[in-house]
Amino acid sequence: MSILERVKAKSVDIMSVYRNLQETHLNRARASLRQALSWYGYLRKSGQLSSNPELVGLMKPELEALNATLNKLDSNVIRIAVFGLVSRGKSAVLNALLGDKILQTGPLNGVTQWPRSVRWQPSDKVLVELIDTPGLDEIEGESRADMAREVVHQADLILFVVSGDITRTEYQALLQLRRSQKPLILVFNKIDLYPDTDQGAIYQNLQQLGAGHPEAKPLLPDEIVMVAAEPAAMEVRVEWPDGRVTYEWETPPPQVDELKEIILNILNREGRSLLALNALIQARDAEAAIAQKTIDLREKEAEEIIWQFTKYKALAVMLNPIAFLDILGGTVADLALIRALARLYGLPMTSYEAGKILKTILFSSGGLLLGELGSSFILGLGKTTAAIASGDNPSNITAFAGSAIAQAGIAGYGAYSVGKAAQVYLEKGCTWGQLGASSVIQEILSQVDQNTILYRLRQELGIKY
């Protein structure tokens, strides 16, 4: 086998690995979303939600979002959104990729008034939805923010188009988009207006864009591409057979091959993984919103449960004379409290996960609750000794009572602290578990190759987990 054949065979093997990994990521994301929808469907059938119609109404938008996200996964369509200020040539860039002037362009500012989507099939195996948006400096205030937020939320890949010196508005918009946890390509349009000697300097300046800002990192080479979506007309000298010389204006073809190649490489190498990851992030956010609404709505009931367990735990510890049973009983009570709160909120929770929450609470409390266990054990030993000796010396009953009351106070405080902390963990914990959105996100990020755009996003995507 020749060197060229070996290289081709190796490339085929690598692409096969990428395809198999992407399919695995897509299947895991589907399973995660179906599990979430199945859980909330079970809550409805079991009557845990029917007793609270207000909560059912509050959850409806998030449940619809979960269904829509699953449908998007099944359709296998990747969404690419383009952003930029007015007159930067966003629509022209998309038209050049499409190979046809489908989107309206023109010399006037603000030709695109609202987001518009068009389908693009750059190859037999890839289907893309291109989303054109109005200029970010054209829509005022909250309307602009809402529009951008919604489009970014749905997008799997972002193109940010500039065409000259970066303005402050563009710089702030770029930073905001990079914080959206989506892969981004910076597209410098109208490069035909600059001589070759200036293009190298422009590229270097773009690569350092954001350097020095605490939230931004320099852009990597394949995150920047220069294009000429609608090149300016050029005057061409024409020599005729009869010796005449005339001058005509001709418009060169668009220069977007490099951008198209970069997009196709990303889609072929990790497109379905991007699709899966974005779906999981949306599912995670929807489930977190459901948890927050549930917790807010049932705050009073939760407070009653926490106080109830606090009183029972304090009373049981105070009356029990055996130190070891204090620790064991207190731990069982804390686990039962966590499970009771989970049932109240209608959130998935197993005994194993409840144990993990309790362990996390203990170690994240700065030793406060661990101190409760230690103090409880020491006081419990004193209480046990006093109880044993009380038959010989009635004055030891006072010592028993003092130790019991002090221990009960510490145990009660510990139970209340566990209950309040569990509320916070349960809000986040709705995406835990073997197929929880956060767990599958971590799984995907741990498997991505260093040469992928997902690998660069891993650090900022992993901050929340």
C-alpha positions as CSV (number, residue, x, y, z in Angstrom):
1,M,0.0,0.0,0.0
2,S,1.4,3.4,-1.0
3,I,1.8,6.3,1.4
4,L,-1.1,8.1,-0.1
5,E,-3.4,5.1,0.2
6,R,-2.3,4.6,3.9
7,V,-3.1,8.3,4.6
8,K,-6.5,7.9,3.0
9,A,-7.2,4.7,4.9
10,K,-6.2,6.4,8.2
11,S,-8.5,9.4,7.4
12,V,-11.4,7.1,6.7
13,D,-10.7,5.3,10.0
14,I,-10.6,8.6,11.9
15,M,-13.9,9.8,10.4
16,S,-15.5,6.4,11.2
17,V,-14.5,6.9,14.8
18,Y,-16.0,10.4,14.8
19,R,-19.2,9.2,13.3
20,N,-19.6,6.4,15.8
21,L,-18.9,8.7,18.7
22,Q,-21.4,11.3,17.4
23,E,-24.1,8.6,17.1
24,T,-23.4,7.5,20.7
25,H,-23.7,11.1,21.9
26,L,-26.9,11.6,20.0
27,N,-28.4,8.4,21.4
28,R,-27.4,9.3,25.0
29,A,-29.0,12.7,24.6
30,R,-32.2,11.2,23.3
31,A,-32.3,8.7,26.2
32,S,-31.7,11.5,28.7
33,L,-34.6,13.6,27.3
34,R,-37.0,10.7,27.1
35,Q,-36.2,9.8,30.7
36,A,-37.0,13.3,31.8
37,L,-40.3,13.4,29.9
38,S,-41.1,9.9,31.2
39,W,-40.5,11.0,34.8
40,Y,-42.8,14.1,34.6
41,G,-45.4,11.9,32.7
42,Y,-45.3,9.4,35.6
43,L,-45.8,12.2,38.1
44,R,-49.0,13.2,36.2
45,K,-50.3,9.7,36.1
46,S,-49.5,9.0,39.7
47,G,-51.5,12.0,40.8
48,Q,-48.5,13.9,42.4
49,L,-49.1,16.8,40.0
50,S,-52.9,16.6,39.6
51,S,-53.3,17.8,43.2
52,N,-51.7,21.0,42.3
53,P,-53.1,22.4,38.9
54,E,-51.2,25.6,39.4
55,L,-47.9,23.8,39.3
56,V,-49.0,21.9,36.2
57,G,-49.7,25.2,34.4
58,L,-46.3,26.6,35.5
59,M,-44.4,23.6,34.2
60,K,-46.1,23.6,30.8
61,P,-43.6,25.8,28.9
62,E,-40.7,23.8,30.1
63,L,-42.3,20.4,29.3
64,E,-43.1,21.8,25.8
65,A,-39.5,22.9,25.5
66,L,-38.3,19.4,26.4
67,N,-40.6,17.9,23.7
68,A,-39.5,20.4,21.1
69,T,-35.8,19.7,21.9
70,L,-36.4,15.9,21.5
71,N,-38.1,16.5,18.2
72,K,-35.1,18.6,17.1
73,L,-32.8,15.8,18.0
74,D,-34.9,13.3,16.0
75,S,-34.9,15.6,12.9
76,N,-31.1,15.8,13.0
77,V,-31.1,19.4,11.7
78,I,-28.2,21.6,12.8
79,R,-28.9,25.3,13.4
80,I,-26.3,27.9,12.5
81,A,-27.2,31.5,13.5
82,V,-25.5,34.6,12.1
83,F,-25.1,37.8,14.1
84,G,-23.6,41.2,13.6
85,L,-24.3,44.9,13.3
86,V,-26.2,46.4,10.4
87,S,-24.5,46.6,7.0
88,R,-21.9,44.0,7.8
89,G,-23.2,41.6,5.1
90,K,-24.8,38.9,7.2
91,S,-27.5,38.0,4.7
92,A,-24.9,38.2,1.9
93,V,-22.7,35.7,3.6
94,L,-25.6,33.3,3.9
95,N,-26.6,33.8,0.3
96,A,-23.1,33.0,-0.8
97,L,-23.1,29.8,1.2
98,L,-26.5,28.9,-0.3
99,G,-25.3,29.7,-3.8
100,D,-28.4,31.8,-4.5
101,K,-29.8,35.2,-3.4
102,I,-32.6,33.9,-1.3
103,L,-32.3,36.4,1.5
104,Q,-32.9,40.0,0.7
105,T,-29.9,42.3,0.7
106,G,-29.4,46.0,-0.2
107,P,-27.6,49.3,0.3
108,L,-30.0,50.5,3.0
109,N,-29.5,49.6,6.6
110,G,-31.9,47.2,8.3
111,V,-33.0,45.1,5.3
112,T,-33.5,42.1,7.7
113,Q,-36.2,43.1,10.2
114,W,-36.7,39.8,12.0
115,P,-35.0,36.4,12.3
116,R,-35.5,34.3,9.2
117,S,-34.5,30.7,8.6
118,V,-33.6,28.9,5.4
119,R,-32.6,25.3,4.8
120,W,-29.1,24.5,3.4
121,Q,-27.9,21.0,2.4
122,P,-24.2,21.4,1.7
123,S,-23.7,17.6,1.4
124,D,-25.9,14.4,1.1
125,K,-25.5,13.7,4.8
126,V,-25.8,17.1,6.4
127,L,-28.9,19.2,6.7
128,V,-28.5,22.7,8.1
129,E,-30.9,25.5,9.1
130,L,-29.3,28.9,8.6
131,I,-30.8,31.7,10.8
132,D,-30.4,35.3,9.6
133,T,-30.9,38.0,12.3
134,P,-31.4,41.8,12.3
135,G,-28.4,44.0,13.1
136,L,-27.7,44.0,16.8
137,D,-27.5,47.8,16.9
138,E,-30.8,48.1,15.0
139,I,-33.2,46.7,17.6
140,E,-33.4,48.7,20.8
141,G,-33.2,47.7,24.4
142,E,-34.9,44.6,25.8
143,S,-36.4,43.5,22.4
144,R,-32.9,43.1,21.0
145,A,-31.8,41.2,24.0
146,D,-34.8,38.9,23.9
147,M,-34.4,38.2,20.2
148,A,-30.7,37.4,20.5
149,R,-31.2,35.3,23.6
150,E,-33.8,33.1,21.9
151,V,-31.9,32.6,18.7
152,V,-28.6,31.8,20.5
153,H,-30.5,29.4,22.7
154,Q,-31.7,27.5,19.6
155,A,-28.4,27.7,17.7
156,D,-25.8,24.9,17.6
157,L,-23.1,27.1,15.9
158,I,-22.8,30.9,15.7
159,L,-21.3,33.0,12.9
160,F,-20.4,36.6,14.0
161,V,-19.9,38.9,11.0
162,V,-17.7,42.0,11.0
163,S,-16.4,44.0,8.1
164,G,-13.9,46.6,9.4
165,D,-12.6,48.0,12.6
166,I,-14.4,46.5,15.6
167,T,-16.7,49.0,17.3
168,R,-17.4,48.9,21.0
169,T,-20.9,47.6,20.4
170,E,-19.5,44.7,18.3
171,Y,-16.9,44.0,20.9
172,Q,-19.5,43.8,23.7
173,A,-21.8,41.7,21.5
174,L,-18.9,39.3,20.7
175,L,-18.1,38.8,24.4
176,Q,-21.7,38.2,25.2
177,L,-22.0,35.6,22.4
178,R,-18.8,33.8,23.6
179,R,-20.4,33.5,27.0
180,S,-23.3,31.7,25.5
181,Q,-21.4,28.4,25.6
182,K,-21.8,27.9,21.9
183,P,-19.0,27.4,19.3
184,L,-18.4,30.6,17.4
185,I,-16.7,31.5,14.1
186,L,-15.7,35.1,13.5
187,V,-16.3,36.0,9.9
188,F,-14.5,39.0,8.5
189,N,-16.6,40.1,5.4
190,K,-15.6,42.5,2.5
191,I,-12.0,41.5,2.6
192,D,-11.8,42.3,-1.1
193,L,-11.8,46.0,-0.1
194,Y,-8.4,45.6,1.6
195,P,-5.0,45.0,-0.1
196,D,-3.1,41.8,0.5
197,T,-0.6,43.7,2.6
198,D,-3.3,44.7,5.1
199,Q,-5.0,41.3,5.3
200,G,-2.3,39.8,7.5
201,A,-2.4,42.6,10.0
202,I,-6.2,42.4,10.1
203,Y,-6.0,38.6,10.8
204,Q,-3.6,39.1,13.6
205,N,-5.7,41.8,15.2
206,L,-8.8,39.6,15.0
207,Q,-6.9,36.7,16.6
208,Q,-6.1,38.8,19.6
209,L,-9.6,40.2,19.9
210,G,-10.6,39.8,23.5
211,A,-7.1,39.2,24.8
212,G,-6.6,41.0,28.0
213,H,-10.2,40.8,28.9
214,P,-10.7,38.5,31.9
215,E,-13.7,36.7,30.3
216,A,-12.2,36.3,26.8
217,K,-9.5,34.2,25.3
218,P,-7.7,34.8,22.0
219,L,-9.4,33.3,19.0
220,L,-7.8,30.2,17.4
221,P,-6.9,30.2,13.7
222,D,-9.8,28.1,12.5
223,E,-12.2,30.3,14.5
224,I,-11.5,33.2,12.1
225,V,-12.2,33.2,8.4
226,M,-12.1,36.0,5.8
227,V,-14.7,36.2,3.1
228,A,-16.0,38.4,0.4
229,A,-19.7,37.6,0.2
230,E,-20.6,40.2,-2.4
231,P,-17.3,41.4,-3.9
232,A,-17.2,44.9,-5.3
233,A,-17.5,45.2,-9.0
234,M,-14.1,45.6,-10.8
235,E,-13.3,47.5,-14.0
236,V,-12.0,45.0,-16.6
237,R,-10.1,45.9,-19.8
238,V,-11.5,44.1,-22.8
239,E,-9.5,43.8,-26.1
240,W,-11.6,43.0,-29.2
241,P,-10.5,41.2,-32.4
242,D,-10.8,44.4,-34.4
243,G,-8.3,46.1,-32.1
244,R,-10.9,48.0,-30.1
245,V,-10.3,48.3,-26.3
246,T,-13.2,48.8,-23.9
247,Y,-13.7,48.8,-20.2
248,E,-16.5,47.0,-18.5
249,W,-17.6,46.4,-14.9
250,E,-17.7,42.8,-13.7
251,T,-18.6,41.4,-10.3
252,P,-16.3,38.6,-9.1
253,P,-17.8,35.5,-7.6
254,P,-18.2,35.3,-3.9
255,Q,-15.2,34.2,-1.9
256,V,-16.6,31.9,0.8
257,D,-15.0,28.5,0.0
258,E,-12.9,28.7,3.2
259,L,-15.9,29.4,5.4
260,K,-17.9,26.6,3.8
261,E,-15.0,24.2,4.3
262,I,-14.6,25.1,7.9
263,I,-18.3,24.6,8.6
264,L,-18.4,21.3,6.8
265,N,-15.3,20.1,8.7
266,I,-17.0,21.0,12.0
267,L,-20.3,19.3,11.0
268,N,-18.7,16.1,9.7
269,R,-16.4,15.8,12.7
270,E,-18.7,16.8,15.5
271,G,-22.0,18.2,14.2
272,R,-24.2,15.6,15.9
273,S,-22.2,15.9,19.1
274,L,-22.9,19.7,19.0
275,L,-26.6,18.9,18.4
276,A,-26.7,16.5,21.3
277,L,-24.8,18.9,23.7
278,N,-27.0,21.8,22.9
279,A,-30.2,19.7,23.4
280,L,-28.8,18.6,26.8
281,I,-28.0,22.1,27.8
282,Q,-31.6,23.2,26.9
283,A,-33.0,20.1,28.8
284,R,-30.9,20.9,31.8
285,D,-32.1,24.5,31.8
286,A,-35.7,23.4,31.4
287,E,-35.5,20.9,34.2
288,A,-33.8,23.4,36.5
289,A,-36.6,25.9,35.8
290,I,-39.2,23.3,36.7
291,A,-37.4,22.5,39.9
292,Q,-37.2,26.2,40.8
293,K,-40.9,26.8,40.1
294,T,-41.8,23.7,42.2
295,I,-39.6,24.8,45.1
296,D,-41.0,28.4,45.0
297,L,-44.6,27.1,44.9
298,R,-44.1,24.6,47.8
299,E,-41.9,26.7,50.0
300,K,-44.3,26.7,52.9
301,E,-44.9,23.0,52.8
302,A,-41.1,22.4,52.7
303,E,-40.5,24.6,55.7
304,E,-43.1,22.6,57.6
305,I,-41.4,19.3,56.7
306,I,-38.0,20.6,57.7
307,W,-39.2,21.8,61.1
308,Q,-41.1,18.6,61.6
309,F,-38.0,16.5,61.0
310,T,-35.9,18.9,63.1
311,K,-38.2,18.4,66.1
312,Y,-38.4,14.6,65.7
313,K,-34.7,14.3,65.4
314,A,-34.0,16.5,68.4
315,L,-36.5,14.6,70.5
316,A,-35.2,11.2,69.5
317,V,-31.6,12.1,70.2
318,M,-32.5,13.6,73.5
319,L,-34.4,10.5,74.8
320,N,-32.0,7.9,73.4
321,P,-29.3,6.9,75.9
322,I,-27.0,5.1,73.5
323,A,-24.4,7.3,71.7
324,F,-23.9,5.1,68.6
325,L,-27.7,5.0,67.9
326,D,-27.7,8.8,68.1
327,I,-25.4,9.0,65.1
328,L,-27.1,6.2,63.2
329,G,-30.6,7.5,63.9
330,G,-29.6,11.1,63.1
331,T,-28.2,10.0,59.7
332,V,-31.3,8.0,58.9
333,A,-33.4,11.0,59.8
334,D,-31.4,13.3,57.5
335,L,-31.8,10.9,54.6
336,A,-35.5,10.6,55.2
337,L,-35.8,14.4,55.3
338,I,-34.0,14.6,51.9
339,R,-36.3,11.9,50.4
340,A,-39.4,13.7,51.9
341,L,-38.4,17.0,50.3
342,A,-37.8,15.2,46.9
343,R,-41.2,13.6,47.1
344,L,-42.8,17.0,47.9
345,Y,-41.1,18.6,44.9
346,G,-41.8,15.6,42.6
347,L,-38.1,15.4,41.7
348,P,-36.4,12.0,40.9
349,M,-34.4,10.9,43.9
350,T,-33.1,7.4,44.9
351,S,-31.7,6.4,48.3
352,Y,-28.2,6.4,46.7
353,E,-28.6,9.9,45.4
354,A,-30.0,11.1,48.8
355,G,-26.9,9.6,50.4
356,K,-24.7,11.5,47.9
357,I,-26.5,14.8,48.7
358,L,-26.0,14.3,52.4
359,K,-22.3,13.5,52.0
360,T,-21.9,16.6,49.8
361,I,-23.8,18.8,52.4
362,L,-21.6,17.5,55.2
363,F,-18.3,18.2,53.4
364,S,-19.4,21.5,51.9
365,S,-20.5,23.0,55.2
366,G,-17.0,23.9,56.3
367,G,-17.1,21.1,58.9
368,L,-20.1,22.6,60.7
369,L,-22.3,19.6,60.3
370,L,-19.4,17.2,60.8
371,G,-18.8,19.1,64.1
372,E,-22.4,18.4,64.9
373,L,-21.7,14.6,64.5
374,G,-18.6,14.8,66.6
375,S,-20.2,16.9,69.3
376,S,-23.2,14.6,69.2
377,F,-21.1,11.6,69.7
378,I,-19.1,13.1,72.6
379,L,-22.2,14.4,74.4
380,G,-23.9,11.1,73.6
381,L,-21.1,9.3,75.4
382,G,-21.5,11.6,78.4
383,K,-25.3,11.1,78.3
384,T,-24.8,7.3,78.1
385,T,-22.4,7.3,81.1
386,A,-24.8,9.5,83.1
387,A,-27.7,7.2,82.2
388,I,-25.8,4.1,83.4
389,A,-24.7,5.8,86.6
390,S,-28.1,7.3,87.4
391,G,-29.2,4.3,89.4
392,D,-26.3,4.7,91.8
393,N,-26.4,8.5,92.1
394,P,-29.6,10.4,91.4
395,S,-27.6,13.6,90.8
396,N,-26.4,12.0,87.5
397,I,-29.9,12.4,86.1
398,T,-29.1,16.1,86.0
399,A,-26.0,15.4,84.0
400,F,-28.0,13.1,81.7
401,A,-30.6,15.8,81.1
402,G,-28.0,18.5,80.5
403,S,-26.1,16.4,77.9
404,A,-29.4,15.3,76.3
405,I,-30.7,18.8,75.9
406,A,-27.4,20.1,74.5
407,Q,-27.2,17.2,72.1
408,A,-30.8,17.6,71.0
409,G,-30.1,21.3,70.2
410,I,-27.1,20.4,68.1
411,A,-29.0,17.6,66.4
412,G,-32.0,19.8,65.7
413,Y,-29.8,22.5,64.2
414,G,-28.0,19.9,62.1
415,A,-31.4,18.6,60.7
416,Y,-32.6,22.1,59.9
417,S,-29.3,22.9,58.1
418,V,-29.4,19.7,56.1
419,G,-33.0,20.5,55.1
420,K,-32.3,24.0,53.9
421,A,-29.1,22.9,52.1
422,A,-31.0,20.0,50.5
423,Q,-33.5,22.4,48.9
424,V,-30.6,24.0,47.0
425,Y,-29.1,20.7,46.0
426,L,-32.5,19.3,44.9
427,E,-33.0,22.4,42.6
428,K,-29.8,21.4,40.9
429,G,-30.1,17.7,41.4
430,C,-33.0,17.3,39.0
431,T,-30.4,16.7,36.3
432,W,-28.4,14.2,38.2
433,G,-28.5,10.4,37.8
434,Q,-27.2,8.0,35.2
435,L,-29.1,9.6,32.4
436,G,-29.5,13.1,33.9
437,A,-28.7,15.9,31.5
438,S,-25.7,17.2,33.5
439,S,-24.3,13.7,33.8
440,V,-24.5,13.0,30.0
441,I,-23.0,16.5,29.3
442,Q,-20.0,15.6,31.4
443,E,-19.8,12.2,29.7
444,I,-19.7,13.8,26.2
445,L,-17.2,16.4,27.2
446,S,-14.9,13.8,28.6
447,Q,-14.8,12.0,25.3
448,V,-14.2,14.8,22.8
449,D,-11.0,14.9,20.8
450,Q,-8.5,17.7,21.3
451,N,-8.9,18.7,17.6
452,T,-12.6,19.5,18.0
453,I,-14.2,22.8,18.7
454,L,-16.1,21.1,21.6
455,Y,-12.7,20.4,23.3
456,R,-12.1,24.2,23.5
457,L,-15.5,24.7,25.0
458,R,-15.0,22.0,27.6
459,Q,-13.6,24.2,30.3
460,E,-16.4,26.8,30.2
461,L,-19.1,24.2,29.6
462,G,-17.8,22.2,32.6
463,I,-17.8,25.1,35.0
464,K,-21.4,24.3,36.1
465,Y,-21.0,20.7,36.7
